[in-house]
Amino acid sequence: MDEKQIGTVDHFFGNISVSMIKLTDSLKVGDKIHIKGNTSDLTQDILSMQINRVPAQEAKAGDIISIKVDQKVRKDDAVYKVE
């Protein structure tokens, strides 16, 4: 599995298990991501995302998206798209 870094975790809301991710490349619903940090290691599919609280099917570099995550992630964790 090839991976390409596409952003970093900007914020994590633990009470609702939502991560905000600042993108440096494009991402769309259906893609698989891998979030990796010092204590984080999570791979999951993007089932839905939001940009500024509005549902979106795809996002581009520079966007900050919100996605539901299966476990805790931390600020500055690297986000990779699994090819």
mmCIF file of the N, C-alpha and C atoms, coordinates in Angstrom:
data_MODEL
# 
_entry.id   MODEL 
# 
loop_
_atom_site.group_PDB 
_atom_site.id 
_atom_site.type_symbol 
_atom_site.label_atom_id 
_atom_site.label_alt_id 
_atom_site.label_comp_id 
_atom_site.label_asym_id 
_atom_site.label_entity_id 
_atom_site.label_seq_id 
_atom_site.pdbx_PDB_ins_code 
_atom_site.Cartn_x 
_atom_site.Cartn_y 
_atom_site.Cartn_z 
_atom_site.occupancy 
_atom_site.B_iso_or_equiv 
_atom_site.pdbx_formal_charge 
_atom_site.auth_seq_id 
_atom_site.auth_comp_id 
_atom_site.auth_asym_id 
_atom_site.auth_atom_id 
_atom_site.pdbx_PDB_model_num 
ATOM 1   N N  . MET A 1 1  ? 0.837   -1.195 0.000  1.00 0.00 ? 1  MET A N  1 
ATOM 2   C CA . MET A 1 1  ? 0.000   0.000  0.000  1.00 0.00 ? 1  MET A CA 1 
ATOM 3   C C  . MET A 1 1  ? 0.873   1.246  0.000  1.00 0.00 ? 1  MET A C  1 
ATOM 4   N N  . ASP A 1 2  ? 0.710   2.059  -1.021 1.00 0.00 ? 2  ASP A N  1 
ATOM 5   C CA . ASP A 1 2  ? 1.426   3.329  -1.061 1.00 0.00 ? 2  ASP A CA 1 
ATOM 6   C C  . ASP A 1 2  ? 0.635   4.377  -0.301 1.00 0.00 ? 2  ASP A C  1 
ATOM 7   N N  . GLU A 1 3  ? 1.359   5.265  0.369  1.00 0.00 ? 3  GLU A N  1 
ATOM 8   C CA . GLU A 1 3  ? 0.721   6.342  1.106  1.00 0.00 ? 3  GLU A CA 1 
ATOM 9   C C  . GLU A 1 3  ? 1.366   7.664  0.731  1.00 0.00 ? 3  GLU A C  1 
ATOM 10  N N  . LYS A 1 4  ? 0.522   8.706  0.651  1.00 0.00 ? 4  LYS A N  1 
ATOM 11  C CA . LYS A 1 4  ? 0.995   10.048 0.326  1.00 0.00 ? 4  LYS A CA 1 
ATOM 12  C C  . LYS A 1 4  ? 0.436   11.000 1.367  1.00 0.00 ? 4  LYS A C  1 
ATOM 13  N N  . GLN A 1 5  ? 1.302   11.800 1.989  1.00 0.00 ? 5  GLN A N  1 
ATOM 14  C CA . GLN A 1 5  ? 0.804   12.728 3.001  1.00 0.00 ? 5  GLN A CA 1 
ATOM 15  C C  . GLN A 1 5  ? -0.051  13.798 2.346  1.00 0.00 ? 5  GLN A C  1 
ATOM 16  N N  . ILE A 1 6  ? -1.244  13.999 2.920  1.00 0.00 ? 6  ILE A N  1 
ATOM 17  C CA . ILE A 1 6  ? -2.179  14.973 2.351  1.00 0.00 ? 6  ILE A CA 1 
ATOM 18  C C  . ILE A 1 6  ? -2.612  16.023 3.370  1.00 0.00 ? 6  ILE A C  1 
ATOM 19  N N  . GLY A 1 7  ? -2.046  15.984 4.578  1.00 0.00 ? 7  GLY A N  1 
ATOM 20  C CA . GLY A 1 7  ? -2.425  16.993 5.555  1.00 0.00 ? 7  GLY A CA 1 
ATOM 21  C C  . GLY A 1 7  ? -2.013  16.619 6.965  1.00 0.00 ? 7  GLY A C  1 
ATOM 22  N N  . THR A 1 8  ? -2.494  17.446 7.921  1.00 0.00 ? 8  THR A N  1 
ATOM 23  C CA . THR A 1 8  ? -2.223  17.216 9.337  1.00 0.00 ? 8  THR A CA 1 
ATOM 24  C C  . THR A 1 8  ? -3.488  17.474 10.142 1.00 0.00 ? 8  THR A C  1 
ATOM 25  N N  . VAL A 1 9  ? -3.556  16.835 11.297 1.00 0.00 ? 9  VAL A N  1 
ATOM 26  C CA . VAL A 1 9  ? -4.682  17.052 12.202 1.00 0.00 ? 9  VAL A CA 1 
ATOM 27  C C  . VAL A 1 9  ? -4.542  18.451 12.796 1.00 0.00 ? 9  VAL A C  1 
ATOM 28  N N  . ASP A 1 10 ? -5.595  19.245 12.679 1.00 0.00 ? 10 ASP A N  1 
ATOM 29  C CA . ASP A 1 10 ? -5.603  20.614 13.189 1.00 0.00 ? 10 ASP A CA 1 
ATOM 30  C C  . ASP A 1 10 ? -6.235  20.686 14.577 1.00 0.00 ? 10 ASP A C  1 
ATOM 31  N N  . HIS A 1 11 ? -7.224  19.819 14.831 1.00 0.00 ? 11 HIS A N  1 
ATOM 32  C CA . HIS A 1 11 ? -7.925  19.814 16.120 1.00 0.00 ? 11 HIS A CA 1 
ATOM 33  C C  . HIS A 1 11 ? -8.687  18.504 16.259 1.00 0.00 ? 11 HIS A C  1 
ATOM 34  N N  . PHE A 1 12 ? -8.907  18.068 17.504 1.00 0.00 ? 12 PHE A N  1 
ATOM 35  C CA . PHE A 1 12 ? -9.691  16.868 17.765 1.00 0.00 ? 12 PHE A CA 1 
ATOM 36  C C  . PHE A 1 12 ? -10.717 17.164 18.842 1.00 0.00 ? 12 PHE A C  1 
ATOM 37  N N  . PHE A 1 13 ? -11.968 16.843 18.566 1.00 0.00 ? 13 PHE A N  1 
ATOM 38  C CA . PHE A 1 13 ? -13.055 17.018 19.525 1.00 0.00 ? 13 PHE A CA 1 
ATOM 39  C C  . PHE A 1 13 ? -13.376 15.648 20.124 1.00 0.00 ? 13 PHE A C  1 
ATOM 40  N N  . GLY A 1 14 ? -12.872 15.385 21.319 1.00 0.00 ? 14 GLY A N  1 
ATOM 41  C CA . GLY A 1 14 ? -13.014 14.074 21.943 1.00 0.00 ? 14 GLY A CA 1 
ATOM 42  C C  . GLY A 1 14 ? -14.439 13.690 22.277 1.00 0.00 ? 14 GLY A C  1 
ATOM 43  N N  . ASN A 1 15 ? -15.262 14.668 22.670 1.00 0.00 ? 15 ASN A N  1 
ATOM 44  C CA . ASN A 1 15 ? -16.627 14.349 23.082 1.00 0.00 ? 15 ASN A CA 1 
ATOM 45  C C  . ASN A 1 15 ? -17.495 13.848 21.926 1.00 0.00 ? 15 ASN A C  1 
ATOM 46  N N  . ILE A 1 16 ? -17.158 14.234 20.682 1.00 0.00 ? 16 ILE A N  1 
ATOM 47  C CA . ILE A 1 16 ? -17.929 13.761 19.528 1.00 0.00 ? 16 ILE A CA 1 
ATOM 48  C C  . ILE A 1 16 ? -17.067 12.952 18.557 1.00 0.00 ? 16 ILE A C  1 
ATOM 49  N N  . SER A 1 17 ? -15.797 12.743 18.907 1.00 0.00 ? 17 SER A N  1 
ATOM 50  C CA . SER A 1 17 ? -14.851 11.957 18.102 1.00 0.00 ? 17 SER A CA 1 
ATOM 51  C C  . SER A 1 17 ? -14.760 12.461 16.661 1.00 0.00 ? 17 SER A C  1 
ATOM 52  N N  . VAL A 1 18 ? -14.542 13.774 16.539 1.00 0.00 ? 18 VAL A N  1 
ATOM 53  C CA . VAL A 1 18 ? -14.407 14.416 15.229 1.00 0.00 ? 18 VAL A CA 1 
ATOM 54  C C  . VAL A 1 18 ? -13.041 15.078 15.142 1.00 0.00 ? 18 VAL A C  1 
ATOM 55  N N  . SER A 1 19 ? -12.383 14.882 14.009 1.00 0.00 ? 19 SER A N  1 
ATOM 56  C CA . SER A 1 19 ? -11.080 15.478 13.763 1.00 0.00 ? 19 SER A CA 1 
ATOM 57  C C  . SER A 1 19 ? -11.195 16.536 12.676 1.00 0.00 ? 19 SER A C  1 
ATOM 58  N N  . MET A 1 20 ? -10.528 17.667 12.897 1.00 0.00 ? 20 MET A N  1 
ATOM 59  C CA . MET A 1 20 ? -10.401 18.681 11.847 1.00 0.00 ? 20 MET A CA 1 
ATOM 60  C C  . MET A 1 20 ? -9.029  18.479 11.221 1.00 0.00 ? 20 MET A C  1 
ATOM 61  N N  . ILE A 1 21 ? -8.997  18.414 9.890  1.00 0.00 ? 21 ILE A N  1 
ATOM 62  C CA . ILE A 1 21 ? -7.766  18.136 9.163  1.00 0.00 ? 21 ILE A CA 1 
ATOM 63  C C  . ILE A 1 21 ? -7.505  19.250 8.165  1.00 0.00 ? 21 ILE A C  1 
ATOM 64  N N  . LYS A 1 22 ? -6.293  19.814 8.220  1.00 0.00 ? 22 LYS A N  1 
ATOM 65  C CA . LYS A 1 22 ? -5.882  20.832 7.241  1.00 0.00 ? 22 LYS A CA 1 
ATOM 66  C C  . LYS A 1 22 ? -5.213  20.106 6.087  1.00 0.00 ? 22 LYS A C  1 
ATOM 67  N N  . LEU A 1 23 ? -5.798  20.235 4.898  1.00 0.00 ? 23 LEU A N  1 
ATOM 68  C CA . LEU A 1 23 ? -5.332  19.487 3.733  1.00 0.00 ? 23 LEU A CA 1 
ATOM 69  C C  . LEU A 1 23 ? -4.242  20.223 2.947  1.00 0.00 ? 23 LEU A C  1 
ATOM 70  N N  . THR A 1 24 ? -3.287  19.438 2.438  1.00 0.00 ? 24 THR A N  1 
ATOM 71  C CA . THR A 1 24 ? -2.275  19.957 1.525  1.00 0.00 ? 24 THR A CA 1 
ATOM 72  C C  . THR A 1 24 ? -2.458  19.329 0.138  1.00 0.00 ? 24 THR A C  1 
ATOM 73  N N  . ASP A 1 25 ? -3.469  18.472 0.008  1.00 0.00 ? 25 ASP A N  1 
ATOM 74  C CA . ASP A 1 25 ? -3.789  17.818 -1.261 1.00 0.00 ? 25 ASP A CA 1 
ATOM 75  C C  . ASP A 1 25 ? -5.281  17.488 -1.245 1.00 0.00 ? 25 ASP A C  1 
ATOM 76  N N  . SER A 1 26 ? -5.813  17.003 -2.349 1.00 0.00 ? 26 SER A N  1 
ATOM 77  C CA . SER A 1 26 ? -7.251  16.740 -2.439 1.00 0.00 ? 26 SER A CA 1 
ATOM 78  C C  . SER A 1 26 ? -7.639  15.438 -1.738 1.00 0.00 ? 26 SER A C  1 
ATOM 79  N N  . LEU A 1 27 ? -8.899  15.368 -1.355 1.00 0.00 ? 27 LEU A N  1 
ATOM 80  C CA . LEU A 1 27 ? -9.457  14.191 -0.685 1.00 0.00 ? 27 LEU A CA 1 
ATOM 81  C C  . LEU A 1 27 ? -10.935 14.138 -1.027 1.00 0.00 ? 27 LEU A C  1 
ATOM 82  N N  . LYS A 1 28 ? -11.478 12.921 -1.197 1.00 0.00 ? 28 LYS A N  1 
ATOM 83  C CA . LYS A 1 28 ? -12.907 12.807 -1.486 1.00 0.00 ? 28 LYS A CA 1 
ATOM 84  C C  . LYS A 1 28 ? -13.514 11.662 -0.683 1.00 0.00 ? 28 LYS A C  1 
ATOM 85  N N  . VAL A 1 29 ? -14.826 11.708 -0.550 1.00 0.00 ? 29 VAL A N  1 
ATOM 86  C CA . VAL A 1 29 ? -15.554 10.641 0.133  1.00 0.00 ? 29 VAL A CA 1 
ATOM 87  C C  . VAL A 1 29 ? -15.272 9.333  -0.605 1.00 0.00 ? 29 VAL A C  1 
ATOM 88  N N  . GLY A 1 30 ? -14.972 8.277  0.145  1.00 0.00 ? 30 GLY A N  1 
ATOM 89  C CA . GLY A 1 30 ? -14.634 6.987  -0.443 1.00 0.00 ? 30 GLY A CA 1 
ATOM 90  C C  . GLY A 1 30 ? -13.150 6.685  -0.376 1.00 0.00 ? 30 GLY A C  1 
ATOM 91  N N  . ASP A 1 31 ? -12.318 7.736  -0.208 1.00 0.00 ? 31 ASP A N  1 
ATOM 92  C CA . ASP A 1 31 ? -10.872 7.524  -0.051 1.00 0.00 ? 31 ASP A CA 1 
ATOM 93  C C  . ASP A 1 31 ? -10.574 6.872  1.293  1.00 0.00 ? 31 ASP A C  1 
ATOM 94  N N  . LYS A 1 32 ? -9.434  6.214  1.372  1.00 0.00 ? 32 LYS A N  1 
ATOM 95  C CA . LYS A 1 32 ? -8.972  5.628  2.624  1.00 0.00 ? 32 LYS A CA 1 
ATOM 96  C C  . LYS A 1 32 ? -7.816  6.474  3.133  1.00 0.00 ? 32 LYS A C  1 
ATOM 97  N N  . ILE A 1 33 ? -7.845  6.805  4.446  1.00 0.00 ? 33 ILE A N  1 
ATOM 98  C CA . ILE A 1 33 ? -6.766  7.594  5.032  1.00 0.00 ? 33 ILE A CA 1 
ATOM 99  C C  . ILE A 1 33 ? -6.091  6.821  6.156  1.00 0.00 ? 33 ILE A C  1 
ATOM 100 N N  . HIS A 1 34 ? -4.864  7.235  6.457  1.00 0.00 ? 34 HIS A N  1 
ATOM 101 C CA . HIS A 1 34 ? -4.078  6.689  7.558  1.00 0.00 ? 34 HIS A CA 1 
ATOM 102 C C  . HIS A 1 34 ? -3.587  7.878  8.365  1.00 0.00 ? 34 HIS A C  1 
ATOM 103 N N  . ILE A 1 35 ? -3.965  7.947  9.641  1.00 0.00 ? 35 ILE A N  1 
ATOM 104 C CA . ILE A 1 35 ? -3.519  9.025  10.525 1.00 0.00 ? 35 ILE A CA 1 
ATOM 105 C C  . ILE A 1 35 ? -2.455  8.439  11.443 1.00 0.00 ? 35 ILE A C  1 
ATOM 106 N N  . LYS A 1 36 ? -1.271  9.046  11.422 1.00 0.00 ? 36 LYS A N  1 
ATOM 107 C CA . LYS A 1 36 ? -0.133  8.497  12.166 1.00 0.00 ? 36 LYS A CA 1 
ATOM 108 C C  . LYS A 1 36 ? 0.532   9.599  12.971 1.00 0.00 ? 36 LYS A C  1 
ATOM 109 N N  . GLY A 1 37 ? 0.784   9.305  14.253 1.00 0.00 ? 37 GLY A N  1 
ATOM 110 C CA . GLY A 1 37 ? 1.490   10.235 15.133 1.00 0.00 ? 37 GLY A CA 1 
ATOM 111 C C  . GLY A 1 37 ? 2.290   9.456  16.149 1.00 0.00 ? 37 GLY A C  1 
ATOM 112 N N  . ASN A 1 38 ? 2.795   10.139 17.163 1.00 0.00 ? 38 ASN A N  1 
ATOM 113 C CA . ASN A 1 38 ? 3.590   9.470  18.193 1.00 0.00 ? 38 ASN A CA 1 
ATOM 114 C C  . ASN A 1 38 ? 2.809   8.362  18.886 1.00 0.00 ? 38 ASN A C  1 
ATOM 115 N N  . THR A 1 39 ? 1.526   8.608  19.170 1.00 0.00 ? 39 THR A N  1 
ATOM 116 C CA . THR A 1 39 ? 0.703   7.603  19.847 1.00 0.00 ? 39 THR A CA 1 
ATOM 117 C C  . THR A 1 39 ? -0.546  7.248  19.047 1.00 0.00 ? 39 THR A C  1 
ATOM 118 N N  . SER A 1 40 ? -0.712  7.827  17.866 1.00 0.00 ? 40 SER A N  1 
ATOM 119 C CA . SER A 1 40 ? -1.889  7.558  17.033 1.00 0.00 ? 40 SER A CA 1 
ATOM 120 C C  . SER A 1 40 ? -1.491  6.682  15.851 1.00 0.00 ? 40 SER A C  1 
ATOM 121 N N  . ASP A 1 41 ? -2.375  5.753  15.497 1.00 0.00 ? 41 ASP A N  1 
ATOM 122 C CA . ASP A 1 41 ? -2.175  4.926  14.301 1.00 0.00 ? 41 ASP A CA 1 
ATOM 123 C C  . ASP A 1 41 ? -3.542  4.393  13.905 1.00 0.00 ? 41 ASP A C  1 
ATOM 124 N N  . LEU A 1 42 ? -4.156  5.039  12.932 1.00 0.00 ? 42 LEU A N  1 
ATOM 125 C CA . LEU A 1 42 ? -5.541  4.756  12.578 1.00 0.00 ? 42 LEU A CA 1 
ATOM 126 C C  . LEU A 1 42 ? -5.688  4.754  11.066 1.00 0.00 ? 42 LEU A C  1 
ATOM 127 N N  . THR A 1 43 ? -6.330  3.710  10.539 1.00 0.00 ? 43 THR A N  1 
ATOM 128 C CA . THR A 1 43 ? -6.655  3.649  9.114  1.00 0.00 ? 43 THR A CA 1 
ATOM 129 C C  . THR A 1 43 ? -8.162  3.505  8.985  1.00 0.00 ? 43 THR A C  1 
ATOM 130 N N  . GLN A 1 44 ? -8.775  4.325  8.155  1.00 0.00 ? 44 GLN A N  1 
ATOM 131 C CA . GLN A 1 44 ? -10.217 4.221  7.950  1.00 0.00 ? 44 GLN A CA 1 
ATOM 132 C C  . GLN A 1 44 ? -10.630 4.846  6.632  1.00 0.00 ? 44 GLN A C  1 
ATOM 133 N N  . ASP A 1 45 ? -11.822 4.463  6.174  1.00 0.00 ? 45 ASP A N  1 
ATOM 134 C CA . ASP A 1 45 ? -12.405 5.035  4.963  1.00 0.00 ? 45 ASP A CA 1 
ATOM 135 C C  . ASP A 1 45 ? -13.114 6.340  5.307  1.00 0.00 ? 45 ASP A C  1 
ATOM 136 N N  . ILE A 1 46 ? -13.125 7.262  4.360  1.00 0.00 ? 46 ILE A N  1 
ATOM 137 C CA . ILE A 1 46 ? -13.878 8.513  4.525  1.00 0.00 ? 46 ILE A CA 1 
ATOM 138 C C  . ILE A 1 46 ? -15.309 8.238  4.076  1.00 0.00 ? 46 ILE A C  1 
ATOM 139 N N  . LEU A 1 47 ? -16.231 8.190  5.043  1.00 0.00 ? 47 LEU A N  1 
ATOM 140 C CA . LEU A 1 47 ? -17.639 7.947  4.737  1.00 0.00 ? 47 LEU A CA 1 
ATOM 141 C C  . LEU A 1 47 ? -18.387 9.252  4.498  1.00 0.00 ? 47 LEU A C  1 
ATOM 142 N N  . SER A 1 48 ? -17.931 10.317 5.170  1.00 0.00 ? 48 SER A N  1 
ATOM 143 C CA . SER A 1 48 ? -18.520 11.647 4.975  1.00 0.00 ? 48 SER A CA 1 
ATOM 144 C C  . SER A 1 48 ? -17.532 12.674 5.511  1.00 0.00 ? 48 SER A C  1 
ATOM 145 N N  . MET A 1 49 ? -17.684 13.902 5.034  1.00 0.00 ? 49 MET A N  1 
ATOM 146 C CA . MET A 1 49 ? -16.845 14.994 5.530  1.00 0.00 ? 49 MET A CA 1 
ATOM 147 C C  . MET A 1 49 ? -17.618 16.292 5.428  1.00 0.00 ? 49 MET A C  1 
ATOM 148 N N  . GLN A 1 50 ? -17.143 17.278 6.173  1.00 0.00 ? 50 GLN A N  1 
ATOM 149 C CA . GLN A 1 50 ? -17.748 18.606 6.127  1.00 0.00 ? 50 GLN A CA 1 
ATOM 150 C C  . GLN A 1 50 ? -16.660 19.656 5.962  1.00 0.00 ? 50 GLN A C  1 
ATOM 151 N N  . ILE A 1 51 ? -17.019 20.718 5.270  1.00 0.00 ? 51 ILE A N  1 
ATOM 152 C CA . ILE A 1 51 ? -16.173 21.909 5.170  1.00 0.00 ? 51 ILE A CA 1 
ATOM 153 C C  . ILE A 1 51 ? -17.013 23.056 5.708  1.00 0.00 ? 51 ILE A C  1 
ATOM 154 N N  . ASN A 1 52 ? -16.551 23.702 6.762  1.00 0.00 ? 52 ASN A N  1 
ATOM 155 C CA . ASN A 1 52 ? -17.317 24.785 7.409  1.00 0.00 ? 52 ASN A CA 1 
ATOM 156 C C  . ASN A 1 52 ? -18.735 24.336 7.758  1.00 0.00 ? 52 ASN A C  1 
ATOM 157 N N  . ARG A 1 53 ? -18.844 23.145 8.317  1.00 0.00 ? 53 ARG A N  1 
ATOM 158 C CA . ARG A 1 53 ? -20.122 22.554 8.773  1.00 0.00 ? 53 ARG A CA 1 
ATOM 159 C C  . ARG A 1 53 ? -21.111 22.262 7.649  1.00 0.00 ? 53 ARG A C  1 
ATOM 160 N N  . VAL A 1 54 ? -20.629 22.259 6.410  1.00 0.00 ? 54 VAL A N  1 
ATOM 161 C CA . VAL A 1 54 ? -21.473 21.942 5.258  1.00 0.00 ? 54 VAL A CA 1 
ATOM 162 C C  . VAL A 1 54 ? -20.979 20.619 4.667  1.00 0.00 ? 54 VAL A C  1 
ATOM 163 N N  . PRO A 1 55 ? -21.863 19.629 4.504  1.00 0.00 ? 55 PRO A N  1 
ATOM 164 C CA . PRO A 1 55 ? -21.429 18.351 3.924  1.00 0.00 ? 55 PRO A CA 1 
ATOM 165 C C  . PRO A 1 55 ? -20.782 18.547 2.558  1.00 0.00 ? 55 PRO A C  1 
ATOM 166 N N  . ALA A 1 56 ? -19.702 17.795 2.297  1.00 0.00 ? 56 ALA A N  1 
ATOM 167 C CA . ALA A 1 56 ? -18.982 17.908 1.028  1.00 0.00 ? 56 ALA A CA 1 
ATOM 168 C C  . ALA A 1 56 ? -18.584 16.522 0.544  1.00 0.00 ? 56 ALA A C  1 
ATOM 169 N N  . GLN A 1 57 ? -18.493 16.351 -0.762 1.00 0.00 ? 57 GLN A N  1 
ATOM 170 C CA . GLN A 1 57 ? -18.062 15.091 -1.360 1.00 0.00 ? 57 GLN A CA 1 
ATOM 171 C C  . GLN A 1 57 ? -16.562 15.084 -1.616 1.00 0.00 ? 57 GLN A C  1 
ATOM 172 N N  . GLU A 1 58 ? -15.980 16.276 -1.814 1.00 0.00 ? 58 GLU A N  1 
ATOM 173 C CA . GLU A 1 58 ? -14.542 16.359 -2.023 1.00 0.00 ? 58 GLU A CA 1 
ATOM 174 C C  . GLU A 1 58 ? -14.016 17.682 -1.503 1.00 0.00 ? 58 GLU A C  1 
ATOM 175 N N  . ALA A 1 59 ? -12.710 17.680 -1.219 1.00 0.00 ? 59 ALA A N  1 
ATOM 176 C CA . ALA A 1 59 ? -12.051 18.877 -0.697 1.00 0.00 ? 59 ALA A CA 1 
ATOM 177 C C  . ALA A 1 59 ? -10.707 19.018 -1.396 1.00 0.00 ? 59 ALA A C  1 
ATOM 178 N N  . LYS A 1 60 ? -10.190 20.251 -1.408 1.00 0.00 ? 60 LYS A N  1 
ATOM 179 C CA . LYS A 1 60 ? -8.926  20.510 -2.098 1.00 0.00 ? 60 LYS A CA 1 
ATOM 180 C C  . LYS A 1 60 ? -7.874  21.023 -1.113 1.00 0.00 ? 60 LYS A C  1 
ATOM 181 N N  . ALA A 1 61 ? -6.659  21.138 -1.589 1.00 0.00 ? 61 ALA A N  1 
ATOM 182 C CA . ALA A 1 61 ? -5.566  21.662 -0.768 1.00 0.00 ? 61 ALA A CA 1 
ATOM 183 C C  . ALA A 1 61 ? -5.951  23.022 -0.196 1.00 0.00 ? 61 ALA A C  1 
ATOM 184 N N  . GLY A 1 62 ? -5.662  23.221 1.079  1.00 0.00 ? 62 GLY A N  1 
ATOM 185 C CA . GLY A 1 62 ? -5.995  24.477 1.746  1.00 0.00 ? 62 GLY A CA 1 
ATOM 186 C C  . GLY A 1 62 ? -7.284  24.423 2.530  1.00 0.00 ? 62 GLY A C  1 
ATOM 187 N N  . ASP A 1 63 ? -8.156  23.451 2.220  1.00 0.00 ? 63 ASP A N  1 
ATOM 188 C CA . ASP A 1 63 ? -9.407  23.301 2.964  1.00 0.00 ? 63 ASP A CA 1 
ATOM 189 C C  . ASP A 1 63 ? -9.138  22.697 4.337  1.00 0.00 ? 63 ASP A C  1 
ATOM 190 N N  . ILE A 1 64 ? -9.989  23.044 5.296  1.00 0.00 ? 64 ILE A N  1 
ATOM 191 C CA . ILE A 1 64 ? -9.974  22.374 6.600  1.00 0.00 ? 64 ILE A CA 1 
ATOM 192 C C  . ILE A 1 64 ? -11.277 21.593 6.685  1.00 0.00 ? 64 ILE A C  1 
ATOM 193 N N  . ILE A 1 65 ? -11.149 20.270 6.751  1.00 0.00 ? 65 ILE A N  1 
ATOM 194 C CA . ILE A 1 65 ? -12.325 19.403 6.764  1.00 0.00 ? 65 ILE A CA 1 
ATOM 195 C C  . ILE A 1 65 ? -12.539 18.828 8.155  1.00 0.00 ? 65 ILE A C  1 
ATOM 196 N N  . SER A 1 66 ? -13.766 18.402 8.411  1.00 0.00 ? 66 SER A N  1 
ATOM 197 C CA . SER A 1 66 ? -14.111 17.704 9.646  1.00 0.00 ? 66 SER A CA 1 
ATOM 198 C C  . SER A 1 66 ? -14.585 16.317 9.270  1.00 0.00 ? 66 SER A C  1 
ATOM 199 N N  . ILE A 1 67 ? -14.037 15.304 9.961  1.00 0.00 ? 67 ILE A N  1 
ATOM 200 C CA . ILE A 1 67 ? -14.482 13.928 9.739  1.00 0.00 ? 67 ILE A CA 1 
ATOM 201 C C  . ILE A 1 67 ? -14.627 13.217 11.078 1.00 0.00 ? 67 ILE A C  1 
ATOM 202 N N  . LYS A 1 68 ? -15.519 12.247 11.102 1.00 0.00 ? 68 LYS A N  1 
ATOM 203 C CA . LYS A 1 68 ? -15.677 11.400 12.283 1.00 0.00 ? 68 LYS A CA 1 
ATOM 204 C C  . LYS A 1 68 ? -14.561 10.372 12.243 1.00 0.00 ? 68 LYS A C  1 
ATOM 205 N N  . VAL A 1 69 ? -13.891 10.151 13.383 1.00 0.00 ? 69 VAL A N  1 
ATOM 206 C CA . VAL A 1 69 ? -12.809 9.174  13.457 1.00 0.00 ? 69 VAL A CA 1 
ATOM 207 C C  . VAL A 1 69 ? -13.135 8.102  14.483 1.00 0.00 ? 69 VAL A C  1 
ATOM 208 N N  . ASP A 1 70 ? -12.538 6.920  14.284 1.00 0.00 ? 70 ASP A N  1 
ATOM 209 C CA . ASP A 1 70 ? -12.833 5.762  15.124 1.00 0.00 ? 70 ASP A CA 1 
ATOM 210 C C  . ASP A 1 70 ? -12.094 5.770  16.452 1.00 0.00 ? 70 ASP A C  1 
ATOM 211 N N  . GLN A 1 71 ? -11.042 6.571  16.566 1.00 0.00 ? 71 GLN A N  1 
ATOM 212 C CA . GLN A 1 71 ? -10.306 6.640  17.825 1.00 0.00 ? 71 GLN A CA 1 
ATOM 213 C C  . GLN A 1 71 ? -9.647  8.001  17.959 1.00 0.00 ? 71 GLN A C  1 
ATOM 214 N N  . LYS A 1 72 ? -9.074  8.261  19.140 1.00 0.00 ? 72 LYS A N  1 
ATOM 215 C CA . LYS A 1 72 ? -8.466  9.564  19.416 1.00 0.00 ? 72 LYS A CA 1 
ATOM 216 C C  . LYS A 1 72 ? -7.255  9.810  18.517 1.00 0.00 ? 72 LYS A C  1 
ATOM 217 N N  . VAL A 1 73 ? -7.187  11.020 17.984 1.00 0.00 ? 73 VAL A N  1 
ATOM 218 C CA . VAL A 1 73 ? -6.014  11.485 17.248 1.00 0.00 ? 73 VAL A CA 1 
ATOM 219 C C  . VAL A 1 73 ? -5.563  12.788 17.893 1.00 0.00 ? 73 VAL A C  1 
ATOM 220 N N  . ARG A 1 74 ? -4.380  13.243 17.548 1.00 0.00 ? 74 ARG A N  1 
ATOM 221 C CA . ARG A 1 74 ? -3.823  14.410 18.202 1.00 0.00 ? 74 ARG A CA 1 
ATOM 222 C C  . ARG A 1 74 ? -3.392  15.472 17.199 1.00 0.00 ? 74 ARG A C  1 
ATOM 223 N N  . LYS A 1 75 ? -3.367  16.716 17.658 1.00 0.00 ? 75 LYS A N  1 
ATOM 224 C CA . LYS A 1 75 ? -2.937  17.839 16.816 1.00 0.00 ? 75 LYS A CA 1 
ATOM 225 C C  . LYS A 1 75 ? -1.558  17.540 16.229 1.00 0.00 ? 75 LYS A C  1 
ATOM 226 N N  . ASP A 1 76 ? -1.397  17.863 14.974 1.00 0.00 ? 76 ASP A N  1 
ATOM 227 C CA . ASP A 1 76 ? -0.146  17.700 14.220 1.00 0.00 ? 76 ASP A CA 1 
ATOM 228 C C  . ASP A 1 76 ? 0.146   16.256 13.807 1.00 0.00 ? 76 ASP A C  1 
ATOM 229 N N  . ASP A 1 77 ? -0.754  15.301 14.086 1.00 0.00 ? 77 ASP A N  1 
ATOM 230 C CA . ASP A 1 77 ? -0.586  13.955 13.522 1.00 0.00 ? 77 ASP A CA 1 
ATOM 231 C C  . ASP A 1 77 ? -0.632  14.076 12.008 1.00 0.00 ? 77 ASP A C  1 
ATOM 232 N N  . ALA A 1 78 ? 0.177   13.279 11.321 1.00 0.00 ? 78 ALA A N  1 
ATOM 233 C CA . ALA A 1 78 ? 0.216   13.292 9.856  1.00 0.00 ? 78 ALA A CA 1 
ATOM 234 C C  . ALA A 1 78 ? -0.963  12.503 9.297  1.00 0.00 ? 78 ALA A C  1 
ATOM 235 N N  . VAL A 1 79 ? -1.556  12.998 8.217  1.00 0.00 ? 79 VAL A N  1 
ATOM 236 C CA . VAL A 1 79 ? -2.666  12.326 7.549  1.00 0.00 ? 79 VAL A CA 1 
ATOM 237 C C  . VAL A 1 79 ? -2.204  11.927 6.156  1.00 0.00 ? 79 VAL A C  1 
ATOM 238 N N  . TYR A 1 80 ? -2.345  10.646 5.839  1.00 0.00 ? 80 TYR A N  1 
ATOM 239 C CA . TYR A 1 80 ? -1.917  10.095 4.555  1.00 0.00 ? 80 TYR A CA 1 
ATOM 240 C C  . TYR A 1 80 ? -3.114  9.548  3.807  1.00 0.00 ? 80 TYR A C  1 
ATOM 241 N N  . LYS A 1 81 ? -3.093  9.669  2.477  1.00 0.00 ? 81 LYS A N  1 
ATOM 242 C CA . LYS A 1 81 ? -4.085  8.988  1.643  1.00 0.00 ? 81 LYS A CA 1 
ATOM 243 C C  . LYS A 1 81 ? -3.476  7.664  1.231  1.00 0.00 ? 81 LYS A C  1 
ATOM 244 N N  . VAL A 1 82 ? -4.229  6.564  1.437  1.00 0.00 ? 82 VAL A N  1 
ATOM 245 C CA . VAL A 1 82 ? -3.760  5.239  1.060  1.00 0.00 ? 82 VAL A CA 1 
ATOM 246 C C  . VAL A 1 82 ? -4.138  5.014  -0.397 1.00 0.00 ? 82 VAL A C  1 
ATOM 247 N N  . GLU A 1 83 ? -3.135  4.766  -1.245 1.00 0.00 ? 83 GLU A N  1 
ATOM 248 C CA . GLU A 1 83 ? -3.364  4.594  -2.683 1.00 0.00 ? 83 GLU A CA 1 
ATOM 249 C C  . GLU A 1 83 ? -3.785  3.163  -2.984 1.00 0.00 ? 83 GLU A C  1 
# 
